[in-house]
Amino acid sequence: MNDANRVSDVKRTLGNLFGLDPDEFHLSSGGVTMDEGDQLRDHNLNNGDDILLIPASTAGTI
């Protein structure tokens, strides 16, 4: 995956692949929820790192 991609673009692609509304989930890596305007490189991701898809209803709750 191109690390210059914006989180919003990745969410849109995942939404299309899995039939999900991009507004219904967030992406997270290393325990940090990614902001829509961030580029993937802003999160210092490395090859093999996990990116989690988290339902919007549970993001940020403890």
PDBQT receptor file of N, H, CA, C and O in Angstrom, charges set to zero:
ATOM      1  N   MET A   1       0.848  -1.165   0.000  1.00  0.00    +0.000 N 
ATOM      2  CA  MET A   1       0.000   0.000   0.000  1.00  0.00    +0.000 C 
ATOM      3  C   MET A   1       0.898   1.233   0.000  1.00  0.00    +0.000 C 
ATOM      4  O   MET A   1       1.917   1.274   0.690  1.00  0.00    +0.000 OA
ATOM      5  N   ASN A   2       0.521   2.200  -0.754  1.00  0.00    +0.000 N 
ATOM      6  H   ASN A   2      -0.307   2.167  -1.314  1.00  0.00    +0.000 HD
ATOM      7  CA  ASN A   2       1.273   3.443  -0.852  1.00  0.00    +0.000 C 
ATOM      8  C   ASN A   2       1.106   4.247   0.436  1.00  0.00    +0.000 C 
ATOM      9  O   ASN A   2      -0.016   4.573   0.825  1.00  0.00    +0.000 OA
ATOM     10  N   ASP A   3       2.214   4.565   1.096  1.00  0.00    +0.000 N 
ATOM     11  H   ASP A   3       3.126   4.301   0.780  1.00  0.00    +0.000 HD
ATOM     12  CA  ASP A   3       2.107   5.272   2.378  1.00  0.00    +0.000 C 
ATOM     13  C   ASP A   3       1.739   6.745   2.216  1.00  0.00    +0.000 C 
ATOM     14  O   ASP A   3       1.546   7.447   3.208  1.00  0.00    +0.000 OA
ATOM     15  N   ALA A   4       1.640   7.218   0.972  1.00  0.00    +0.000 N 
ATOM     16  H   ALA A   4       1.797   6.647   0.166  1.00  0.00    +0.000 HD
ATOM     17  CA  ALA A   4       1.182   8.582   0.720  1.00  0.00    +0.000 C 
ATOM     18  C   ALA A   4      -0.344   8.657   0.654  1.00  0.00    +0.000 C 
ATOM     19  O   ALA A   4      -0.907   9.752   0.619  1.00  0.00    +0.000 OA
ATOM     20  N   ASN A   5      -1.016   7.506   0.637  1.00  0.00    +0.000 N 
ATOM     21  H   ASN A   5      -0.559   6.617   0.666  1.00  0.00    +0.000 HD
ATOM     22  CA  ASN A   5      -2.479   7.490   0.608  1.00  0.00    +0.000 C 
ATOM     23  C   ASN A   5      -3.041   8.129   1.867  1.00  0.00    +0.000 C 
ATOM     24  O   ASN A   5      -2.497   7.962   2.958  1.00  0.00    +0.000 OA
ATOM     25  N   ARG A   6      -4.123   8.855   1.704  1.00  0.00    +0.000 N 
ATOM     26  H   ARG A   6      -4.565   8.991   0.817  1.00  0.00    +0.000 HD
ATOM     27  CA  ARG A   6      -4.822   9.440   2.840  1.00  0.00    +0.000 C 
ATOM     28  C   ARG A   6      -5.727   8.389   3.475  1.00  0.00    +0.000 C 
ATOM     29  O   ARG A   6      -6.253   7.510   2.793  1.00  0.00    +0.000 OA
ATOM     30  N   VAL A   7      -5.895   8.493   4.765  1.00  0.00    +0.000 N 
ATOM     31  H   VAL A   7      -5.468   9.207   5.319  1.00  0.00    +0.000 HD
ATOM     32  CA  VAL A   7      -6.745   7.567   5.507  1.00  0.00    +0.000 C 
ATOM     33  C   VAL A   7      -8.151   7.555   4.904  1.00  0.00    +0.000 C 
ATOM     34  O   VAL A   7      -8.761   6.492   4.786  1.00  0.00    +0.000 OA
ATOM     35  N   SER A   8      -8.664   8.708   4.528  1.00  0.00    +0.000 N 
ATOM     36  H   SER A   8      -8.168   9.571   4.623  1.00  0.00    +0.000 HD
ATOM     37  CA  SER A   8     -10.012   8.769   3.949  1.00  0.00    +0.000 C 
ATOM     38  C   SER A   8     -10.098   7.957   2.657  1.00  0.00    +0.000 C 
ATOM     39  O   SER A   8     -11.122   7.323   2.400  1.00  0.00    +0.000 OA
ATOM     40  N   ASP A   9      -9.044   7.963   1.842  1.00  0.00    +0.000 N 
ATOM     41  H   ASP A   9      -8.212   8.478   2.051  1.00  0.00    +0.000 HD
ATOM     42  CA  ASP A   9      -9.037   7.180   0.604  1.00  0.00    +0.000 C 
ATOM     43  C   ASP A   9      -8.994   5.686   0.894  1.00  0.00    +0.000 C 
ATOM     44  O   ASP A   9      -9.666   4.900   0.227  1.00  0.00    +0.000 OA
ATOM     45  N   VAL A  10      -8.208   5.299   1.884  1.00  0.00    +0.000 N 
ATOM     46  H   VAL A  10      -7.662   5.937   2.426  1.00  0.00    +0.000 HD
ATOM     47  CA  VAL A  10      -8.128   3.886   2.269  1.00  0.00    +0.000 C 
ATOM     48  C   VAL A  10      -9.483   3.420   2.798  1.00  0.00    +0.000 C 
ATOM     49  O   VAL A  10      -9.940   2.325   2.469  1.00  0.00    +0.000 OA
ATOM     50  N   LYS A  11     -10.125   4.257   3.623  1.00  0.00    +0.000 N 
ATOM     51  H   LYS A  11      -9.753   5.146   3.890  1.00  0.00    +0.000 HD
ATOM     52  CA  LYS A  11     -11.444   3.903   4.147  1.00  0.00    +0.000 C 
ATOM     53  C   LYS A  11     -12.464   3.735   3.026  1.00  0.00    +0.000 C 
ATOM     54  O   LYS A  11     -13.282   2.815   3.056  1.00  0.00    +0.000 OA
ATOM     55  N   ARG A  12     -12.414   4.621   2.046  1.00  0.00    +0.000 N 
ATOM     56  H   ARG A  12     -11.751   5.368   2.022  1.00  0.00    +0.000 HD
ATOM     57  CA  ARG A  12     -13.345   4.521   0.921  1.00  0.00    +0.000 C 
ATOM     58  C   ARG A  12     -13.112   3.223   0.149  1.00  0.00    +0.000 C 
ATOM     59  O   ARG A  12     -14.069   2.550  -0.233  1.00  0.00    +0.000 OA
ATOM     60  N   THR A  13     -11.842   2.866  -0.082  1.00  0.00    +0.000 N 
ATOM     61  H   THR A  13     -11.064   3.413   0.228  1.00  0.00    +0.000 HD
ATOM     62  CA  THR A  13     -11.510   1.627  -0.781  1.00  0.00    +0.000 C 
ATOM     63  C   THR A  13     -11.993   0.413   0.010  1.00  0.00    +0.000 C 
ATOM     64  O   THR A  13     -12.608  -0.491  -0.555  1.00  0.00    +0.000 OA
ATOM     65  N   LEU A  14     -11.720   0.389   1.308  1.00  0.00    +0.000 N 
ATOM     66  H   LEU A  14     -11.220   1.124   1.768  1.00  0.00    +0.000 HD
ATOM     67  CA  LEU A  14     -12.171  -0.728   2.143  1.00  0.00    +0.000 C 
ATOM     68  C   LEU A  14     -13.692  -0.808   2.173  1.00  0.00    +0.000 C 
ATOM     69  O   LEU A  14     -14.265  -1.897   2.140  1.00  0.00    +0.000 OA
ATOM     70  N   GLY A  15     -14.335   0.339   2.237  1.00  0.00    +0.000 N 
ATOM     71  H   GLY A  15     -13.870   1.224   2.264  1.00  0.00    +0.000 HD
ATOM     72  CA  GLY A  15     -15.791   0.361   2.218  1.00  0.00    +0.000 C 
ATOM     73  C   GLY A  15     -16.348  -0.258   0.946  1.00  0.00    +0.000 C 
ATOM     74  O   GLY A  15     -17.319  -1.013   0.984  1.00  0.00    +0.000 OA
ATOM     75  N   ASN A  16     -15.725   0.067  -0.178  1.00  0.00    +0.000 N 
ATOM     76  H   ASN A  16     -14.935   0.680  -0.209  1.00  0.00    +0.000 HD
ATOM     77  CA  ASN A  16     -16.160  -0.517  -1.454  1.00  0.00    +0.000 C 
ATOM     78  C   ASN A  16     -15.916  -2.020  -1.503  1.00  0.00    +0.000 C 
ATOM     79  O   ASN A  16     -16.752  -2.772  -2.004  1.00  0.00    +0.000 OA
ATOM     80  N   LEU A  17     -14.784  -2.454  -0.990  1.00  0.00    +0.000 N 
ATOM     81  H   LEU A  17     -14.105  -1.844  -0.583  1.00  0.00    +0.000 HD
ATOM     82  CA  LEU A  17     -14.444  -3.885  -1.009  1.00  0.00    +0.000 C 
ATOM     83  C   LEU A  17     -15.384  -4.718  -0.141  1.00  0.00    +0.000 C 
ATOM     84  O   LEU A  17     -15.775  -5.823  -0.518  1.00  0.00    +0.000 OA
ATOM     85  N   PHE A  18     -15.742  -4.180   1.025  1.00  0.00    +0.000 N 
ATOM     86  H   PHE A  18     -15.424  -3.283   1.332  1.00  0.00    +0.000 HD
ATOM     87  CA  PHE A  18     -16.505  -4.954   1.994  1.00  0.00    +0.000 C 
ATOM     88  C   PHE A  18     -17.957  -4.501   2.144  1.00  0.00    +0.000 C 
ATOM     89  O   PHE A  18     -18.671  -4.997   3.017  1.00  0.00    +0.000 OA
ATOM     90  N   GLY A  19     -18.394  -3.575   1.311  1.00  0.00    +0.000 N 
ATOM     91  H   GLY A  19     -17.814  -3.173   0.603  1.00  0.00    +0.000 HD
ATOM     92  CA  GLY A  19     -19.781  -3.113   1.372  1.00  0.00    +0.000 C 
ATOM     93  C   GLY A  19     -20.102  -2.348   2.636  1.00  0.00    +0.000 C 
ATOM     94  O   GLY A  19     -21.198  -2.476   3.182  1.00  0.00    +0.000 OA
ATOM     95  N   LEU A  20     -19.147  -1.547   3.110  1.00  0.00    +0.000 N 
ATOM     96  H   LEU A  20     -18.257  -1.444   2.666  1.00  0.00    +0.000 HD
ATOM     97  CA  LEU A  20     -19.333  -0.777   4.339  1.00  0.00    +0.000 C 
ATOM     98  C   LEU A  20     -19.361   0.717   4.036  1.00  0.00    +0.000 C 
ATOM     99  O   LEU A  20     -18.740   1.174   3.076  1.00  0.00    +0.000 OA
ATOM    100  N   ASP A  21     -20.071   1.458   4.844  1.00  0.00    +0.000 N 
ATOM    101  H   ASP A  21     -20.575   1.087   5.623  1.00  0.00    +0.000 HD
ATOM    102  CA  ASP A  21     -20.070   2.911   4.754  1.00  0.00    +0.000 C 
ATOM    103  C   ASP A  21     -18.808   3.414   5.463  1.00  0.00    +0.000 C 
ATOM    104  O   ASP A  21     -18.627   3.126   6.646  1.00  0.00    +0.000 OA
ATOM    105  N   PRO A  22     -17.932   4.157   4.778  1.00  0.00    +0.000 N 
ATOM    106  CA  PRO A  22     -16.699   4.637   5.407  1.00  0.00    +0.000 C 
ATOM    107  C   PRO A  22     -16.927   5.497   6.650  1.00  0.00    +0.000 C 
ATOM    108  O   PRO A  22     -16.034   5.626   7.488  1.00  0.00    +0.000 OA
ATOM    109  N   ASP A  23     -18.114   6.081   6.771  1.00  0.00    +0.000 N 
ATOM    110  H   ASP A  23     -18.839   5.976   6.091  1.00  0.00    +0.000 HD
ATOM    111  CA  ASP A  23     -18.424   6.869   7.970  1.00  0.00    +0.000 C 
ATOM    112  C   ASP A  23     -18.750   5.995   9.172  1.00  0.00    +0.000 C 
ATOM    113  O   ASP A  23     -18.874   6.494  10.290  1.00  0.00    +0.000 OA
ATOM    114  N   GLU A  24     -18.890   4.691   8.944  1.00  0.00    +0.000 N 
ATOM    115  H   GLU A  24     -18.790   4.286   8.035  1.00  0.00    +0.000 HD
ATOM    116  CA  GLU A  24     -19.284   3.762  10.000  1.00  0.00    +0.000 C 
ATOM    117  C   GLU A  24     -18.093   3.086  10.685  1.00  0.00    +0.000 C 
ATOM    118  O   GLU A  24     -18.280   2.291  11.606  1.00  0.00    +0.000 OA
ATOM    119  N   PHE A  25     -16.859   3.403  10.237  1.00  0.00    +0.000 N 
ATOM    120  H   PHE A  25     -16.708   4.049   9.490  1.00  0.00    +0.000 HD
ATOM    121  CA  PHE A  25     -15.693   2.786  10.877  1.00  0.00    +0.000 C 
ATOM    122  C   PHE A  25     -14.498   3.732  10.851  1.00  0.00    +0.000 C 
ATOM    123  O   PHE A  25     -14.454   4.691  10.080  1.00  0.00    +0.000 OA
ATOM    124  N   HIS A  26     -13.534   3.436  11.712  1.00  0.00    +0.000 N 
ATOM    125  H   HIS A  26     -13.569   2.657  12.338  1.00  0.00    +0.000 HD
ATOM    126  CA  HIS A  26     -12.268   4.163  11.793  1.00  0.00    +0.000 C 
ATOM    127  C   HIS A  26     -11.140   3.178  11.553  1.00  0.00    +0.000 C 
ATOM    128  O   HIS A  26     -11.324   1.967  11.673  1.00  0.00    +0.000 OA
ATOM    129  N   LEU A  27      -9.959   3.708  11.210  1.00  0.00    +0.000 N 
ATOM    130  H   LEU A  27      -9.809   4.691  11.112  1.00  0.00    +0.000 HD
ATOM    131  CA  LEU A  27      -8.757   2.891  11.095  1.00  0.00    +0.000 C 
ATOM    132  C   LEU A  27      -7.842   3.214  12.258  1.00  0.00    +0.000 C 
ATOM    133  O   LEU A  27      -7.744   4.363  12.689  1.00  0.00    +0.000 OA
ATOM    134  N   SER A  28      -7.175   2.190  12.760  1.00  0.00    +0.000 N 
ATOM    135  H   SER A  28      -7.255   1.256  12.410  1.00  0.00    +0.000 HD
ATOM    136  CA  SER A  28      -6.301   2.355  13.909  1.00  0.00    +0.000 C 
ATOM    137  C   SER A  28      -5.058   1.489  13.728  1.00  0.00    +0.000 C 
ATOM    138  O   SER A  28      -5.119   0.396  13.165  1.00  0.00    +0.000 OA
ATOM    139  N   SER A  29      -3.942   1.995  14.212  1.00  0.00    +0.000 N 
ATOM    140  H   SER A  29      -3.892   2.883  14.670  1.00  0.00    +0.000 HD
ATOM    141  CA  SER A  29      -2.705   1.213  14.233  1.00  0.00    +0.000 C 
ATOM    142  C   SER A  29      -1.906   1.611  15.464  1.00  0.00    +0.000 C 
ATOM    143  O   SER A  29      -1.784   2.795  15.777  1.00  0.00    +0.000 OA
ATOM    144  N   GLY A  30      -1.373   0.638  16.146  1.00  0.00    +0.000 N 
ATOM    145  H   GLY A  30      -1.472  -0.324  15.892  1.00  0.00    +0.000 HD
ATOM    146  CA  GLY A  30      -0.575   0.915  17.335  1.00  0.00    +0.000 C 
ATOM    147  C   GLY A  30      -1.366   1.586  18.437  1.00  0.00    +0.000 C 
ATOM    148  O   GLY A  30      -0.803   2.325  19.246  1.00  0.00    +0.000 OA
ATOM    149  N   GLY A  31      -2.677   1.334  18.479  1.00  0.00    +0.000 N 
ATOM    150  H   GLY A  31      -3.134   0.734  17.822  1.00  0.00    +0.000 HD
ATOM    151  CA  GLY A  31      -3.515   1.918  19.519  1.00  0.00    +0.000 C 
ATOM    152  C   GLY A  31      -3.931   3.352  19.244  1.00  0.00    +0.000 C 
ATOM    153  O   GLY A  31      -4.536   3.993  20.103  1.00  0.00    +0.000 OA
ATOM    154  N   VAL A  32      -3.615   3.869  18.052  1.00  0.00    +0.000 N 
ATOM    155  H   VAL A  32      -3.123   3.348  17.355  1.00  0.00    +0.000 HD
ATOM    156  CA  VAL A  32      -3.942   5.244  17.698  1.00  0.00    +0.000 C 
ATOM    157  C   VAL A  32      -4.973   5.250  16.575  1.00  0.00    +0.000 C 
ATOM    158  O   VAL A  32      -4.772   4.619  15.537  1.00  0.00    +0.000 OA
ATOM    159  N   THR A  33      -6.073   5.962  16.784  1.00  0.00    +0.000 N 
ATOM    160  H   THR A  33      -6.237   6.474  17.627  1.00  0.00    +0.000 HD
ATOM    161  CA  THR A  33      -7.076   6.116  15.737  1.00  0.00    +0.000 C 
ATOM    162  C   THR A  33      -6.575   7.153  14.745  1.00  0.00    +0.000 C 
ATOM    163  O   THR A  33      -6.167   8.248  15.133  1.00  0.00    +0.000 OA
ATOM    164  N   MET A  34      -6.607   6.807  13.470  1.00  0.00    +0.000 N 
ATOM    165  H   MET A  34      -6.939   5.918  13.155  1.00  0.00    +0.000 HD
ATOM    166  CA  MET A  34      -6.082   7.678  12.418  1.00  0.00    +0.000 C 
ATOM    167  C   MET A  34      -7.127   8.712  12.014  1.00  0.00    +0.000 C 
ATOM    168  O   MET A  34      -8.306   8.388  11.874  1.00  0.00    +0.000 OA
ATOM    169  N   ASP A  35      -6.696   9.940  11.828  1.00  0.00    +0.000 N 
ATOM    170  H   ASP A  35      -5.738  10.203  11.941  1.00  0.00    +0.000 HD
ATOM    171  CA  ASP A  35      -7.574  11.006  11.361  1.00  0.00    +0.000 C 
ATOM    172  C   ASP A  35      -7.751  10.899   9.850  1.00  0.00    +0.000 C 
ATOM    173  O   ASP A  35      -6.845  10.466   9.138  1.00  0.00    +0.000 OA
ATOM    174  N   GLU A  36      -8.923  11.297   9.368  1.00  0.00    +0.000 N 
ATOM    175  H   GLU A  36      -9.659  11.649   9.946  1.00  0.00    +0.000 HD
ATOM    176  CA  GLU A  36      -9.282  11.195   7.949  1.00  0.00    +0.000 C 
ATOM    177  C   GLU A  36      -8.253  11.854   7.034  1.00  0.00    +0.000 C 
ATOM    178  O   GLU A  36      -7.935  11.311   5.976  1.00  0.00    +0.000 OA
ATOM    179  N   GLY A  37      -7.738  12.999   7.420  1.00  0.00    +0.000 N 
ATOM    180  H   GLY A  37      -7.996  13.439   8.279  1.00  0.00    +0.000 HD
ATOM    181  CA  GLY A  37      -6.821  13.756   6.571  1.00  0.00    +0.000 C 
ATOM    182  C   GLY A  37      -5.380  13.299   6.631  1.00  0.00    +0.000 C 
ATOM    183  O   GLY A  37      -4.548  13.771   5.856  1.00  0.00    +0.000 OA
ATOM    184  N   ASP A  38      -5.069  12.378   7.548  1.00  0.00    +0.000 N 
ATOM    185  H   ASP A  38      -5.744  11.995   8.177  1.00  0.00    +0.000 HD
ATOM    186  CA  ASP A  38      -3.697  11.878   7.677  1.00  0.00    +0.000 C 
ATOM    187  C   ASP A  38      -3.307  11.057   6.466  1.00  0.00    +0.000 C 
ATOM    188  O   ASP A  38      -4.150  10.437   5.818  1.00  0.00    +0.000 OA
ATOM    189  N   GLN A  39      -2.015  11.062   6.169  1.00  0.00    +0.000 N 
ATOM    190  H   GLN A  39      -1.330  11.566   6.695  1.00  0.00    +0.000 HD
ATOM    191  CA  GLN A  39      -1.467  10.093   5.235  1.00  0.00    +0.000 C 
ATOM    192  C   GLN A  39      -1.012   8.905   6.067  1.00  0.00    +0.000 C 
ATOM    193  O   GLN A  39      -0.699   9.050   7.248  1.00  0.00    +0.000 OA
ATOM    194  N   LEU A  40      -0.976   7.735   5.452  1.00  0.00    +0.000 N 
ATOM    195  H   LEU A  40      -1.231   7.617   4.492  1.00  0.00    +0.000 HD
ATOM    196  CA  LEU A  40      -0.525   6.547   6.184  1.00  0.00    +0.000 C 
ATOM    197  C   LEU A  40       0.871   6.759   6.748  1.00  0.00    +0.000 C 
ATOM    198  O   LEU A  40       1.173   6.278   7.840  1.00  0.00    +0.000 OA
ATOM    199  N   ARG A  41       1.723   7.469   6.026  1.00  0.00    +0.000 N 
ATOM    200  H   ARG A  41       1.477   7.860   5.139  1.00  0.00    +0.000 HD
ATOM    201  CA  ARG A  41       3.100   7.688   6.501  1.00  0.00    +0.000 C 
ATOM    202  C   ARG A  41       3.156   8.493   7.796  1.00  0.00    +0.000 C 
ATOM    203  O   ARG A  41       4.152   8.441   8.517  1.00  0.00    +0.000 OA
ATOM    204  N   ASP A  42       2.091   9.236   8.094  1.00  0.00    +0.000 N 
ATOM    205  H   ASP A  42       1.281   9.278   7.509  1.00  0.00    +0.000 HD
ATOM    206  CA  ASP A  42       2.046  10.011   9.338  1.00  0.00    +0.000 C 
ATOM    207  C   ASP A  42       2.055   9.108  10.571  1.00  0.00    +0.000 C 
ATOM    208  O   ASP A  42       2.300   9.574  11.684  1.00  0.00    +0.000 OA
ATOM    209  N   HIS A  43       1.788   7.814  10.371  1.00  0.00    +0.000 N 
ATOM    210  H   HIS A  43       1.589   7.436   9.467  1.00  0.00    +0.000 HD
ATOM    211  CA  HIS A  43       1.685   6.868  11.487  1.00  0.00    +0.000 C 
ATOM    212  C   HIS A  43       2.860   5.903  11.545  1.00  0.00    +0.000 C 
ATOM    213  O   HIS A  43       2.808   4.897  12.253  1.00  0.00    +0.000 OA
ATOM    214  N   ASN A  44       3.922   6.208  10.800  1.00  0.00    +0.000 N 
ATOM    215  H   ASN A  44       3.965   7.025  10.225  1.00  0.00    +0.000 HD
ATOM    216  CA  ASN A  44       5.156   5.409  10.832  1.00  0.00    +0.000 C 
ATOM    217  C   ASN A  44       4.894   3.915  10.685  1.00  0.00    +0.000 C 
ATOM    218  O   ASN A  44       5.460   3.100  11.413  1.00  0.00    +0.000 OA
ATOM    219  N   LEU A  45       4.037   3.571   9.742  1.00  0.00    +0.000 N 
ATOM    220  H   LEU A  45       3.578   4.233   9.150  1.00  0.00    +0.000 HD
ATOM    221  CA  LEU A  45       3.712   2.165   9.499  1.00  0.00    +0.000 C 
ATOM    222  C   LEU A  45       4.859   1.479   8.761  1.00  0.00    +0.000 C 
ATOM    223  O   LEU A  45       5.525   2.081   7.920  1.00  0.00    +0.000 OA
ATOM    224  N   ASN A  46       5.068   0.237   9.088  1.00  0.00    +0.000 N 
ATOM    225  H   ASN A  46       4.526  -0.252   9.771  1.00  0.00    +0.000 HD
ATOM    226  CA  ASN A  46       6.074  -0.586   8.424  1.00  0.00    +0.000 C 
ATOM    227  C   ASN A  46       5.392  -1.769   7.761  1.00  0.00    +0.000 C 
ATOM    228  O   ASN A  46       4.284  -2.153   8.138  1.00  0.00    +0.000 OA
ATOM    229  N   ASN A  47       6.053  -2.335   6.787  1.00  0.00    +0.000 N 
ATOM    230  H   ASN A  47       6.952  -2.024   6.481  1.00  0.00    +0.000 HD
ATOM    231  CA  ASN A  47       5.528  -3.515   6.115  1.00  0.00    +0.000 C 
ATOM    232  C   ASN A  47       5.220  -4.592   7.151  1.00  0.00    +0.000 C 
ATOM    233  O   ASN A  47       6.070  -4.933   7.974  1.00  0.00    +0.000 OA
ATOM    234  N   GLY A  48       4.014  -5.118   7.105  1.00  0.00    +0.000 N 
ATOM    235  H   GLY A  48       3.324  -4.841   6.437  1.00  0.00    +0.000 HD
ATOM    236  CA  GLY A  48       3.605  -6.156   8.047  1.00  0.00    +0.000 C 
ATOM    237  C   GLY A  48       2.855  -5.643   9.263  1.00  0.00    +0.000 C 
ATOM    238  O   GLY A  48       2.298  -6.438  10.021  1.00  0.00    +0.000 OA
ATOM    239  N   ASP A  49       2.827  -4.316   9.468  1.00  0.00    +0.000 N 
ATOM    240  H   ASP A  49       3.278  -3.671   8.852  1.00  0.00    +0.000 HD
ATOM    241  CA  ASP A  49       2.059  -3.757  10.585  1.00  0.00    +0.000 C 
ATOM    242  C   ASP A  49       0.567  -3.974  10.355  1.00  0.00    +0.000 C 
ATOM    243  O   ASP A  49       0.099  -4.004   9.216  1.00  0.00    +0.000 OA
ATOM    244  N   ASP A  50      -0.161  -4.122  11.436  1.00  0.00    +0.000 N 
ATOM    245  H   ASP A  50       0.218  -4.097  12.361  1.00  0.00    +0.000 HD
ATOM    246  CA  ASP A  50      -1.608  -4.287  11.367  1.00  0.00    +0.000 C 
ATOM    247  C   ASP A  50      -2.298  -2.931  11.365  1.00  0.00    +0.000 C 
ATOM    248  O   ASP A  50      -1.885  -2.006  12.064  1.00  0.00    +0.000 OA
ATOM    249  N   ILE A  51      -3.348  -2.833  10.572  1.00  0.00    +0.000 N 
ATOM    250  H   ILE A  51      -3.683  -3.585  10.004  1.00  0.00    +0.000 HD
ATOM    251  CA  ILE A  51      -4.257  -1.687  10.608  1.00  0.00    +0.000 C 
ATOM    252  C   ILE A  51      -5.624  -2.265  10.936  1.00  0.00    +0.000 C 
ATOM    253  O   ILE A  51      -6.136  -3.128  10.224  1.00  0.00    +0.000 OA
ATOM    254  N   LEU A  52      -6.203  -1.780  12.018  1.00  0.00    +0.000 N 
ATOM    255  H   LEU A  52      -5.787  -1.079  12.597  1.00  0.00    +0.000 HD
ATOM    256  CA  LEU A  52      -7.490  -2.292  12.471  1.00  0.00    +0.000 C 
ATOM    257  C   LEU A  52      -8.627  -1.444  11.943  1.00  0.00    +0.000 C 
ATOM    258  O   LEU A  52      -8.509  -0.224  11.828  1.00  0.00    +0.000 OA
ATOM    259  N   LEU A  53      -9.719  -2.095  11.625  1.00  0.00    +0.000 N 
ATOM    260  H   LEU A  53      -9.815  -3.086  11.719  1.00  0.00    +0.000 HD
ATOM    261  CA  LEU A  53     -10.958  -1.447  11.226  1.00  0.00    +0.000 C 
ATOM    262  C   LEU A  53     -11.873  -1.507  12.446  1.00  0.00    +0.000 C 
ATOM    263  O   LEU A  53     -12.250  -2.592  12.887  1.00  0.00    +0.000 OA
ATOM    264  N   ILE A  54     -12.232  -0.341  12.994  1.00  0.00    +0.000 N 
ATOM    265  H   ILE A  54     -11.925   0.541  12.636  1.00  0.00    +0.000 HD
ATOM    266  CA  ILE A  54     -12.992  -0.278  14.238  1.00  0.00    +0.000 C 
ATOM    267  C   ILE A  54     -14.342   0.370  13.973  1.00  0.00    +0.000 C 
ATOM    268  O   ILE A  54     -14.390   1.458  13.399  1.00  0.00    +0.000 OA
ATOM    269  N   PRO A  55     -15.445  -0.265  14.376  1.00  0.00    +0.000 N 
ATOM    270  CA  PRO A  55     -16.750   0.371  14.206  1.00  0.00    +0.000 C 
ATOM    271  C   PRO A  55     -16.790   1.735  14.888  1.00  0.00    +0.000 C 
ATOM    272  O   PRO A  55     -16.284   1.889  16.000  1.00  0.00    +0.000 OA
ATOM    273  N   ALA A  56     -17.379   2.710  14.237  1.00  0.00    +0.000 N 
ATOM    274  H   ALA A  56     -17.790   2.585  13.333  1.00  0.00    +0.000 HD
ATOM    275  CA  ALA A  56     -17.449   4.059  14.780  1.00  0.00    +0.000 C 
ATOM    276  C   ALA A  56     -18.143   4.114  16.128  1.00  0.00    +0.000 C 
ATOM    277  O   ALA A  56     -17.847   4.982  16.949  1.00  0.00    +0.000 OA
ATOM    278  N   SER A  57     -19.062   3.191  16.358  1.00  0.00    +0.000 N 
ATOM    279  H   SER A  57     -19.303   2.486  15.691  1.00  0.00    +0.000 HD
ATOM    280  CA  SER A  57     -19.811   3.194  17.618  1.00  0.00    +0.000 C 
ATOM    281  C   SER A  57     -18.953   2.821  18.824  1.00  0.00    +0.000 C 
ATOM    282  O   SER A  57     -19.331   3.109  19.960  1.00  0.00    +0.000 OA
ATOM    283  N   THR A  58     -17.792   2.180  18.593  1.00  0.00    +0.000 N 
ATOM    284  H   THR A  58     -17.484   1.946  17.671  1.00  0.00    +0.000 HD
ATOM    285  CA  THR A  58     -16.938   1.776  19.713  1.00  0.00    +0.000 C 
ATOM    286  C   THR A  58     -15.610   2.520  19.769  1.00  0.00    +0.000 C 
ATOM    287  O   THR A  58     -14.892   2.403  20.762  1.00  0.00    +0.000 OA
ATOM    288  N   ALA A  59     -15.267   3.271  18.749  1.00  0.00    +0.000 N 
ATOM    289  H   ALA A  59     -15.851   3.366  17.942  1.00  0.00    +0.000 HD
ATOM    290  CA  ALA A  59     -13.987   3.979  18.732  1.00  0.00    +0.000 C 
ATOM    291  C   ALA A  59     -13.955   5.021  19.837  1.00  0.00    +0.000 C 
ATOM    292  O   ALA A  59     -14.898   5.794  20.010  1.00  0.00    +0.000 OA
ATOM    293  N   GLY A  60     -12.870   5.031  20.572  1.00  0.00    +0.000 N 
ATOM    294  H   GLY A  60     -12.104   4.403  20.431  1.00  0.00    +0.000 HD
ATOM    295  CA  GLY A  60     -12.686   6.002  21.624  1.00  0.00    +0.000 C 
ATOM    296  C   GLY A  60     -13.368   5.673  22.936  1.00  0.00    +0.000 C 
ATOM    297  O   GLY A  60     -13.325   6.476  23.868  1.00  0.00    +0.000 OA
ATOM    298  N   THR A  61     -14.002   4.502  23.032  1.00  0.00    +0.000 N 
ATOM    299  H   THR A  61     -14.038   3.849  22.275  1.00  0.00    +0.000 HD
ATOM    300  CA  THR A  61     -14.639   4.112  24.287  1.00  0.00    +0.000 C 
ATOM    301  C   THR A  61     -13.725   3.183  25.055  1.00  0.00    +0.000 C 
ATOM    302  O   THR A  61     -12.880   2.505  24.471  1.00  0.00    +0.000 OA
ATOM    303  N   ILE A  62     -13.891   3.154  26.332  1.00  0.00    +0.000 N 
ATOM    304  H   ILE A  62     -14.578   3.704  26.806  1.00  0.00    +0.000 HD
ATOM    305  CA  ILE A  62     -13.055   2.281  27.167  1.00  0.00    +0.000 C 
ATOM    306  C   ILE A  62     -13.907   1.157  27.713  1.00  0.00    +0.000 C 
ATOM    307  O   ILE A  62     -13.406   0.302  28.444  1.00  0.00    +0.000 OA
TER     308      ILE A  62
